[in-house]
Amino acid sequence: MASSDIARLAGVRRAAVSNWRRRFPDFPQPVGGSSASPLYALWDVEDWLRRHGKPYDLTPLDTLWQSLRGSSADLELGDRIGYLGGFLVALQRAPERWKALADQAESVIADTLVDLLRSALPEFEGLITDEPAADAATMVRLAAAAADRDSGAAVVDFLCDRYLEVHSRRHTVTPAWVAHLMVSLTGVSDGRVLDPACGLGALLRAGHAAGAALVCGQEINLTAARLSVARLLLHGGRSRLAVGDSLRHDAFRGEVFDAVVCNPPFGDRSWGYDDLTSDRRWTYGVPPRSESELAWLQHCLAHVKPGGHVAILMPAAAAYRRPGRRIRANLLRAGALRAIISLPGWGTTAPGGPDLWVLRRPDGVDHTRVLFLDASEDRDIVQDGWRSFCADPESDCPGQGRSVRIVDLLDEEVDLSPARHIAAKPAHAGTAFRPARTRLYRVARTLADTLPDLAAPALAEPLPATTIGELARTGALSIRQAPIGMLTDCGAHPVLTARDVRLDRPPSGAADVGPGVIELQRGDIVALPPGRHTAVRVVDEAGVLLGPHLLVFRVDPERLDPHFLAGFIRIAQAARTSSGSARAEVHRMRLLQLPLETQREYAQAFQTLSAFERTVRQTADLAESVVALGFAGLADGSLRPGRSSE
């Protein structure tokens, strides 16, 4: 087992496991892996945790995963998990067959397993190619035990998550929030959805969650195909999945769907240019050898019905590279391109993500505008921006968006980069300048009202101080942290994420209540761990869940004022100079030791300073906007020097 597995088993962070390795000479020795990623024997770890009195929870899921990891080479894990997923689907569909088989000898189970999968899973046709491993019977028994405690879907989701931790560089996985966003922009609800490069099936699962009647996919990698179809079936989705190269060997030739979603491989120069030069899918032009993404884009358009939408991720360079400008121009002239949206980065794409292109197969309706949206800083603006554009394409979207006429895009370069066109947004500076100036004037006048007034005492005697660690030991406060691996992409409860705290915005995540999840209470202080950013928030509304990578300080209101503590946490964040673990730095944070009434006076001063800071930032943003509008208006003639007649 890896350090991350030990941390999950003991309910601690990975830093704690690293600390144990350094502090305790009897910590288990690695039995595999590398010096950077050592692996340990499960029984050694269990023995050490018991001897040191550290609680841990070894669930059937953990037992199954560690058994798989210990008996399989890393390159075999995906196939074995895929087969176990198929077994769990068969168990779900024909529980009586497993009940009759469970008590048989392991050799009988192994001999019968392939027949069970083939008879119970017609969707696995073509995916069952290998003989069961020697320990297949042991693994299916463990999988059945884990499914009894949780569910088949939960078992495979857990195993897939662990598998991706091991092979994070081998698989490009579309984040759940991106998948749900792409499906929602296509507007499909009960229709048929296709993903021609489905990978592990994130987009297809999002289509099923959106209510699609049938999700279909094609994937060139057999391992990924097994995992994808097993997860879809266990989550209750109707699916068809084919194995093969979609561009060279299209398994859905001649079929059209209500929507197509795709996250294709980027930069693939061996996509089939020489073999597919005369392919009938190239309605908008033959894709250059270096523009494989434009081949995937046209493949998707060929499979969507007239009037249906395509949502496809594209590298940012696809919007401006010279070899693809002819195809971009033809897409514009046909009215097929509807929007290009810059997304936040994730994984190896951070800080800047790919662009999301939304297209519509022409159906005789004349489209004259394209939406450009910059959601690289705030993904929450996409839905509102798209709805606003669909309702009124003639008007600019609020925030970082702009509706541009197609005729204005058809120049020599056909550069469709969102940043280029949004930067030119102040085209109506003549009408926007005066309202922006008025807002700036009003906000600037409030600066005087929010200006803090602090006084130096006549005799500056040193005040008693303490640390957060000491207050925690006396019970004046507690410090907790959400599970590191907590998913915040979907669920019934709002989640306050680290990005929300840093950008001072409302909760943007969503999750379900589960083991280790923390529900925030009014008066809780939420902060980022010591690091690069200074961000603290006092919660004023209960019921929100704490997101990963955040700390929550819960105080005894009879001993500590939350705004008083929040002020000193911010001071400690800004003055961070020491090194070491985040947990140690948090406990070393110092604050004054004052009576509650005096704390409240300090709390009021801290709040006044924070309000002043927000006003200064708002003033700076408005001032920047007024300057940009002024320059743009003078340049395009919509403004003149001198005072306005208003």
C-alpha positions in Angstrom: 0.0 0.0 0.0 1.1 3.6 -0.8 1.4 6.5 1.7 -2.0 7.8 0.4 -3.6 4.4 1.3 -2.1 4.5 4.8 -3.4 8.1 5.3 -6.9 7.1 4.1 -6.9 4.0 6.3 -5.9 6.1 9.4 -8.0 9.1 8.6 -5.0 11.5 8.4 -3.2 13.6 5.8 -0.3 12.2 3.8 2.0 14.7 5.6 1.2 12.8 8.9 2.3 9.6 7.3 5.6 11.2 6.2 6.0 12.5 9.7 5.5 9.0 11.2 8.2 7.7 8.8 10.7 10.3 10.1 9.8 10.1 13.8 9.4 6.4 14.5 12.3 4.1 13.8 10.0 1.1 13.9 7.8 2.4 11.1 7.4 -0.4 8.5 10.1 -0.7 5.8 9.0 -0.5 2.2 8.5 -3.7 0.3 8.2 -2.2 -3.2 7.8 0.9 -5.2 10.5 3.5 -5.4 12.2 5.9 -3.0 9.8 8.7 -4.1 6.7 6.4 -3.9 7.4 3.5 -1.5 4.9 0.7 -1.0 4.3 -1.1 2.3 2.8 -4.4 3.3 -0.7 -4.1 4.6 -0.2 -6.4 7.5 3.0 -4.5 8.6 1.0 -1.2 8.6 -1.9 -2.7 10.5 0.5 -4.1 13.1 2.3 -0.8 13.5 -1.0 1.2 13.8 -2.2 -1.2 16.5 1.0 -1.1 18.5 1.0 2.7 18.5 -2.7 3.1 19.4 -3.6 4.8 16.2 -7.2 4.1 15.1 -7.8 2.9 11.6 -10.7 1.5 9.6 -10.0 -1.4 7.2 -13.1 -1.6 5.1 -13.9 -4.4 2.6 -13.2 -1.8 -0.1 -9.7 -1.3 1.3 -9.1 -5.1 1.6 -10.2 -5.6 -2.0 -8.0 -2.7 -3.3 -4.9 -3.8 -1.4 -5.4 -7.4 -2.5 -5.6 -6.3 -6.1 -2.6 -4.0 -5.8 -0.5 -6.7 -4.1 -1.2 -9.4 -6.6 -1.1 -7.5 -9.8 1.4 -5.5 -11.8 0.5 -1.9 -12.1 -0.2 -2.3 -15.9 -2.7 -5.1 -15.1 -4.8 -3.2 -12.6 -7.1 -1.5 -15.1 -8.0 -4.8 -16.8 -8.6 -6.6 -13.5 -10.8 -3.7 -12.2 -12.7 -3.8 -15.5 -13.4 -7.5 -15.2 -14.5 -7.0 -11.5 -16.8 -4.3 -12.7 -18.3 -6.7 -15.2 -18.7 -9.3 -12.4 -20.5 -6.8 -10.2 -22.9 -6.0 -13.1 -23.6 -9.7 -13.5 -24.0 -10.0 -9.7 -26.6 -7.2 -9.9 -28.5 -8.8 -12.7 -28.3 -12.4 -11.7 -27.7 -12.6 -8.0 -29.1 -16.2 -7.8 -26.3 -17.5 -10.1 -23.6 -16.1 -7.9 -25.4 -17.4 -4.8 -25.3 -20.9 -6.3 -21.6 -20.5 -7.3 -20.2 -18.7 -4.2 -19.7 -21.9 -2.2 -18.0 -23.8 -5.0 -14.3 -24.4 -5.1 -12.1 -21.7 -6.5 -11.3 -23.7 -9.6 -15.0 -24.1 -10.4 -15.6 -20.3 -9.9 -12.7 -19.5 -12.2 -13.9 -21.9 -14.9 -17.5 -20.5 -14.7 -16.6 -16.8 -14.5 -16.2 -16.1 -18.2 -19.5 -17.9 -19.0 -21.3 -15.8 -16.3 -20.0 -12.6 -17.8 -20.9 -13.5 -21.4 -24.4 -14.6 -20.5 -25.3 -11.8 -18.1 -23.5 -8.9 -20.0 -24.2 -8.7 -23.7 -22.7 -5.2 -23.5 -19.3 -6.8 -22.7 -19.3 -8.5 -26.1 -15.8 -8.1 -27.5 -14.4 -6.9 -24.2 -13.8 -10.4 -22.7 -10.6 -11.6 -24.3 -8.4 -13.0 -21.5 -8.6 -16.0 -19.3 -9.3 -15.3 -15.6 -6.2 -14.8 -13.4 -5.2 -17.5 -10.9 -6.7 -15.6 -8.0 -9.8 -14.5 -9.8 -12.1 -16.4 -7.4 -10.6 -14.7 -4.4 -11.0 -11.3 -6.0 -14.7 -11.8 -6.9 -15.4 -13.1 -3.4 -13.9 -9.9 -2.0 -15.7 -7.8 -4.5 -19.0 -9.4 -3.6 -18.4 -8.8 0.1 -17.6 -5.1 -0.6 -20.8 -4.8 -2.7 -22.8 -6.2 0.2 -21.6 -3.4 2.4 -21.7 -0.6 -0.1 -22.9 -1.1 -3.7 -21.5 -2.4 -6.9 -21.3 1.2 -8.3 -19.5 2.4 -5.2 -17.0 -0.5 -5.3 -16.0 0.2 -9.0 -15.9 4.0 -8.4 -13.6 3.5 -5.5 -11.3 1.1 -7.4 -11.2 3.4 -10.4 -10.2 6.4 -8.2 -7.4 4.4 -6.7 -6.3 3.1 -10.1 -6.2 6.7 -11.4 -4.0 7.7 -8.5 -1.5 5.0 -9.6 -1.7 5.9 -13.3 -2.4 9.6 -13.1 -0.1 10.3 -16.1 -1.4 7.5 -18.3 -5.0 8.7 -18.5 -6.6 12.0 -19.2 -9.8 12.2 -17.3 -12.4 14.9 -17.9 -13.3 16.4 -14.5 -16.9 15.8 -13.4 -17.7 19.5 -13.4 -16.4 19.9 -17.0 -18.4 16.9 -18.1 -21.6 18.1 -16.6 -21.1 21.6 -18.0 -20.5 20.2 -21.5 -23.6 18.1 -21.4 -25.8 20.9 -20.1 -24.7 23.3 -22.9 -25.9 20.8 -25.5 -29.4 21.0 -24.0 -29.9 17.2 -24.2 -32.4 15.8 -21.7 -34.0 12.5 -22.9 -32.2 12.0 -26.2 -29.2 10.0 -27.4 -25.7 11.2 -26.7 -22.4 10.1 -28.3 -18.8 10.5 -27.1 -16.5 9.2 -29.9 -13.4 9.3 -27.6 -15.0 8.3 -24.3 -12.0 7.2 -22.3 -13.2 6.2 -18.8 -16.7 7.4 -19.5 -16.9 10.7 -17.6 -18.9 12.5 -20.3 -21.2 9.5 -20.8 -21.9 9.3 -17.1 -22.7 13.0 -17.2 -25.1 12.4 -20.1 -26.8 9.6 -18.2 -27.1 11.9 -15.1 -28.7 14.6 -17.3 -31.4 12.1 -18.3 -30.2 10.8 -21.7 -32.2 7.8 -22.9 -29.1 6.2 -24.4 -25.4 7.0 -24.2 -23.0 5.6 -26.8 -19.3 5.7 -27.0 -16.2 4.5 -28.8 -12.8 4.1 -27.2 -9.5 2.8 -28.7 -8.1 1.6 -25.4 -9.6 -1.8 -24.4 -8.8 -1.3 -20.7 -10.6 2.1 -20.6 -13.5 0.6 -22.5 -14.0 -2.1 -19.9 -13.9 0.4 -17.1 -16.3 2.8 -18.9 -19.0 0.3 -19.7 -18.9 -1.3 -16.3 -19.3 2.0 -14.5 -22.1 3.1 -16.8 -24.0 -0.2 -16.3 -23.6 -0.1 -12.5 -24.9 3.4 -12.4 -28.0 2.3 -14.2 -27.4 3.8 -17.7 -28.4 2.3 -21.0 -25.3 2.3 -23.1 -23.6 1.0 -26.3 -19.8 1.1 -26.4 -17.5 0.0 -29.2 -13.8 -0.5 -29.2 -11.7 1.0 -32.0 -10.3 4.1 -33.6 -13.3 6.5 -34.2 -11.6 8.4 -37.0 -10.3 5.4 -39.0 -13.0 2.8 -38.0 -16.2 4.6 -37.1 -18.4 2.2 -35.3 -21.4 4.5 -35.6 -21.1 5.3 -39.3 -24.3 6.8 -40.7 -25.9 7.3 -37.2 -26.8 10.7 -35.9 -27.4 11.7 -32.3 -29.2 14.4 -30.4 -25.9 15.6 -28.9 -22.2 14.8 -29.2 -19.7 15.6 -26.5 -16.0 14.9 -26.8 -12.6 15.5 -25.1 -10.4 14.3 -28.0 -6.6 13.6 -27.8 -4.7 16.8 -28.5 -1.7 17.1 -30.8 -2.0 13.7 -32.4 -0.1 13.8 -35.7 -0.8 10.2 -36.6 -4.6 10.6 -36.6 -5.0 9.2 -40.1 -4.4 12.1 -42.4 -3.0 10.0 -45.2 -5.8 7.5 -45.1 -8.7 9.9 -44.7 -8.0 12.8 -47.1 -11.1 12.2 -49.1 -13.4 11.3 -46.2 -17.0 12.7 -46.6 -17.0 13.9 -43.0 -14.7 16.9 -44.0 -17.6 19.2 -44.8 -15.7 22.3 -43.8 -12.3 21.4 -45.2 -9.7 18.6 -45.0 -8.0 18.9 -41.6 -4.3 19.6 -41.8 -2.0 16.9 -40.5 -1.1 19.1 -37.5 -4.8 19.9 -36.7 -6.1 16.6 -35.5 -8.6 18.4 -33.2 -10.3 19.9 -36.3 -10.8 16.3 -37.6 -12.4 15.3 -34.3 -14.6 18.4 -34.4 -15.9 17.6 -37.9 -16.4 13.9 -36.9 -18.6 15.1 -34.1 -20.6 17.4 -36.3 -21.2 14.6 -38.8 -22.8 12.5 -36.0 -25.2 15.1 -34.6 -28.7 15.7 -36.1 -29.5 19.0 -37.8 -30.1 21.6 -35.0 -28.3 19.4 -32.5 -25.3 20.6 -30.5 -21.7 19.5 -30.1 -19.6 20.4 -27.1 -15.9 19.6 -27.6 -12.7 20.6 -25.7 -10.1 22.1 -27.9 -6.5 23.4 -27.2 -6.4 27.2 -27.0 -4.1 27.3 -30.1 -6.8 25.7 -32.2 -8.6 29.1 -32.2 -5.7 30.9 -34.0 -3.2 28.5 -35.7 -2.8 29.4 -39.3 -3.2 25.9 -40.8 -6.8 25.7 -39.5 -8.0 29.2 -40.5 -9.8 27.9 -43.6 -11.9 25.4 -41.6 -12.6 28.0 -38.9 -13.8 30.4 -41.6 -16.1 27.8 -43.1 -17.5 26.9 -39.7 -18.4 30.6 -39.2 -19.9 31.1 -42.7 -22.1 28.0 -42.2 -23.3 29.3 -38.8 -22.0 26.1 -37.2 -19.9 27.7 -34.5 -21.9 29.1 -31.6 -19.5 29.7 -28.7 -15.9 29.5 -27.6 -15.3 29.5 -23.8 -12.0 29.7 -22.0 -12.1 27.3 -19.0 -10.0 27.2 -15.8 -7.2 24.8 -15.8 -7.1 21.4 -14.0 -4.4 18.8 -13.4 -1.5 19.2 -15.8 -3.4 22.0 -17.8 -3.3 24.4 -14.8 -3.4 27.4 -14.6 -4.9 27.8 -18.1 -7.3 25.2 -19.3 -8.5 24.2 -22.8 -11.3 26.0 -24.6 -14.8 24.6 -24.9 -16.3 25.0 -28.3 -20.0 24.7 -28.7 -21.3 24.0 -32.2 -24.6 23.4 -33.9 -25.2 21.4 -37.0 -26.8 23.8 -39.5 -30.5 23.3 -39.9 -31.5 26.3 -42.0 -31.7 28.7 -39.1 -29.5 31.7 -39.8 -27.0 32.5 -37.0 -25.0 35.7 -37.3 -23.1 35.9 -34.0 -20.7 33.9 -31.9 -20.3 34.1 -28.1 -16.8 34.5 -26.6 -16.6 33.9 -22.9 -13.7 34.0 -20.5 -14.5 31.7 -17.6 -10.8 31.0 -16.7 -11.2 32.7 -13.3 -14.8 31.8 -12.6 -16.5 28.8 -14.2 -19.8 29.7 -12.7 -20.4 32.4 -15.3 -20.7 29.9 -18.2 -24.3 28.8 -17.7 -25.7 32.3 -17.3 -23.6 33.6 -20.1 -24.8 30.9 -22.5 -28.5 31.3 -21.5 -28.2 35.1 -21.9 -26.7 34.6 -25.4 -29.3 32.1 -26.5 -32.1 34.4 -25.3 -30.6 37.5 -27.0 -27.6 37.0 -29.3 -27.4 40.7 -30.1 -26.5 41.8 -26.6 -23.2 41.3 -24.8 -23.3 38.9 -21.9 -22.7 40.2 -18.4 -19.2 39.8 -17.1 -16.3 38.4 -19.1 -18.3 37.7 -22.3 -19.0 39.3 -25.7 -21.3 38.5 -28.6 -19.4 39.2 -31.9 -20.8 39.4 -35.4 -19.6 36.6 -37.7 -18.8 39.1 -40.4 -16.4 40.8 -38.1 -14.5 37.6 -37.5 -13.9 36.7 -41.1 -10.6 38.5 -41.6 -7.3 37.1 -42.9 -6.4 35.4 -39.6 -9.8 34.2 -38.4 -8.4 34.4 -34.9 -11.1 33.1 -32.6 -9.3 33.5 -29.3 -11.7 34.6 -26.6 -9.2 36.8 -24.9 -8.7 38.8 -28.1 -12.3 39.6 -28.7 -13.3 40.1 -25.0 -10.4 42.6 -24.7 -12.0 44.6 -27.4 -15.4 44.6 -25.6 -15.8 48.3 -24.9 -17.4 48.9 -28.3 -20.2 50.9 -26.6 -18.0 53.1 -24.6 -20.0 56.1 -25.5 -23.0 54.8 -23.5 -21.1 52.9 -20.8 -18.6 55.5 -19.8 -20.9 57.9 -17.8 -22.6 55.2 -15.7 -19.3 53.6 -14.9 -17.9 57.1 -13.9 -20.9 57.7 -11.7 -20.5 54.3 -9.9 -16.8 55.1 -9.4 -17.6 58.5 -8.0 -20.1 57.1 -5.5 -17.8 54.3 -4.4 -14.9 56.6 -4.0 -16.9 58.9 -1.7 -17.6 56.0 0.6 -13.8 55.5 1.2 -13.9 58.3 3.7 -16.7 56.6 5.6 -15.0 53.3 5.8 -11.5 54.7 6.6 -10.3 52.9 9.8 -9.5 55.1 12.8 -7.0 53.4 15.2 -5.1 55.2 18.0 -1.7 54.5 19.6 -1.9 54.1 23.4 -0.2 56.6 25.6 1.8 53.9 27.3 2.4 50.9 25.1 2.6 48.1 27.6 3.1 44.5 26.2 -0.1 42.5 26.2 -0.3 38.9 27.1 -0.2 36.5 24.2 -1.0 32.8 23.6 -1.0 30.4 20.6 -3.8 28.6 18.8 -2.3 25.3 19.8 -2.6 26.3 23.5 -6.2 27.4 23.0 -7.0 24.1 21.3 -5.5 22.2 24.2 -7.6 24.1 26.7 -10.8 23.5 24.7 -11.4 27.1 23.6 -11.4 26.0 20.0 -11.1 23.0 17.8 -9.4 22.7 14.4 -10.6 20.3 11.7 -10.1 19.6 8.0 -12.3 18.1 5.3 -11.2 14.8 3.6 -8.5 15.6 1.1 -10.1 13.4 -1.6 -13.5 14.9 -1.1 -15.3 15.4 -4.5 -17.1 18.8 -4.9 -18.6 18.4 -8.4 -22.1 17.0 -7.6 -24.3 16.4 -4.7 -27.3 17.8 -2.7 -25.4 20.2 -0.4 -23.5 23.4 -1.2 -19.7 23.2 -0.6 -17.4 26.1 0.3 -14.3 25.5 -1.7 -10.8 27.0 -1.2 -11.3 29.0 -4.4 -14.5 30.5 -3.0 -12.7 31.6 0.2 -9.8 33.1 -1.8 -12.1 35.0 -4.3 -14.6 36.0 -1.5 -17.6 34.5 -3.3 -20.5 32.2 -2.3 -20.1 28.4 -2.2 -19.7 27.0 -5.7 -19.2 23.3 -5.0 -21.8 20.5 -4.3 -21.4 17.2 -2.5 -23.3 14.7 -0.4 -22.8 14.2 3.3 -20.5 11.3 4.0 -17.8 10.0 6.4 -15.5 12.8 7.5 -17.5 15.5 5.8 -17.9 18.7 7.9 -21.0 20.8 8.0 -20.2 24.4 8.9 -22.0 26.2 11.7 -22.6 29.9 12.1 -19.5 31.5 13.6 -17.0 29.0 12.2 -13.8 30.5 10.9 -12.7 29.0 7.6 -9.1 29.6 6.3 -6.6 28.4 3.8 -3.7 26.5 5.4 -0.5 28.6 5.7 0.9 29.1 2.2 0.9 31.6 -0.6 -2.6 33.1 -0.1 -4.2 35.1 2.7 -7.8 34.2 2.9 -10.1 33.9 6.0 -13.9 33.9 6.3 -16.3 33.8 9.3 -19.3 31.7 8.3 -22.6 33.6 8.8 -24.9 30.8 7.6 -25.1 27.2 8.7 -25.7 24.2 6.4 -22.7 24.6 4.0 -20.1 21.8 3.7 -16.4 22.4 4.2 -14.4 21.8 1.0 -11.0 20.1 0.8 -7.7 22.0 1.5 -9.5 24.2 4.0 -9.2 24.5 7.8 -12.2 25.2 10.1 -11.7 26.7 13.5 -14.7 26.3 15.8 -14.6 28.5 18.9 -16.3 28.4 22.3 -18.3 31.7 22.0 -18.0 32.2 25.8 -14.2 32.4 25.5 -13.3 33.6 22.0 -14.9 36.0 19.5 -14.7 34.4 16.0 -13.9 37.7 14.2 -11.1 38.4 16.7 -9.6 35.0 16.0 -10.1 35.4 12.2 -8.1 38.7 12.3 -5.1 37.1 14.0 -5.2 34.1 11.6 -5.0 36.5 8.7 -2.1 38.3 10.4 -0.3 35.0 10.8 -0.9 34.0 7.2 0.5 37.3 5.9 3.6 37.1 8.1 4.4 33.5 7.3 8.1 33.0 7.5 8.7 29.6 9.1 9.0 26.3 7.4 7.6 22.9 8.4 4.2 21.2 8.2 1.0 23.2 7.8 -0.4 21.6 11.0 2.6 22.8 13.1 2.4 26.3 11.6 -1.3 26.5 12.5 -0.7 25.6 16.1 2.1 28.1 16.4 0.0 31.1 15.3 0.0 33.7 18.0 -2.7 36.0 19.2 -3.4 38.3 22.2 -4.9 36.8 25.3 -7.7 39.3 26.1 -11.1 39.4 27.9 -14.1 38.7 25.7 -15.3 42.3 25.7 -11.9 43.6 24.6 -11.8 40.8 21.9 -15.0 42.2 20.5 -13.5 45.7 20.2 -10.6 44.2 18.3 -13.0 42.2 16.2 -14.9 45.4 15.2 -11.6 47.0 14.2 -10.6 43.9 12.1 -14.0 44.0 10.3 -13.7 47.8 9.6 -10.3 47.2 8.1 -11.7 44.3 5.9 -14.6 46.5 4.8 -12.1 49.3 3.8 -10.0 46.8 1.9 -13.1 45.6 -0.1 -14.0 49.2 -0.9 -10.5 50.0 -2.1 -10.5 46.9 -4.4 -13.9 47.8 -5.8 -12.7 51.4 -6.4 -9.6 50.1 -8.2 -11.7 47.8 -10.4 -14.1 50.5 -11.3 -11.3 53.0 -12.0 -9.7 50.5 -14.4 -13.0 50.1 -16.2 -13.5 53.8 -16.5 -10.0 54.3 -17.9 -10.5 51.5 -20.4 -13.9 52.8 -21.5 -12.4 56.3 -21.8 -9.6 55.3 -24.1 -11.9 53.0 -26.2 -14.5 55.8 -26.6 -12.0 58.4 -27.6 -10.5 55.9 -30.1 -13.7 54.9 -31.8 -15.3 58.4 -31.8 -18.1 57.6 -29.4 -16.7 60.0 -26.8 -15.3 63.5 -27.2 -13.1 65.6 -24.9 -14.9 68.0 -22.6 -17.7 67.7 -20.1 -20.8 65.7 -20.9 -24.1 67.4 -21.3 -25.7 65.0 -18.9 
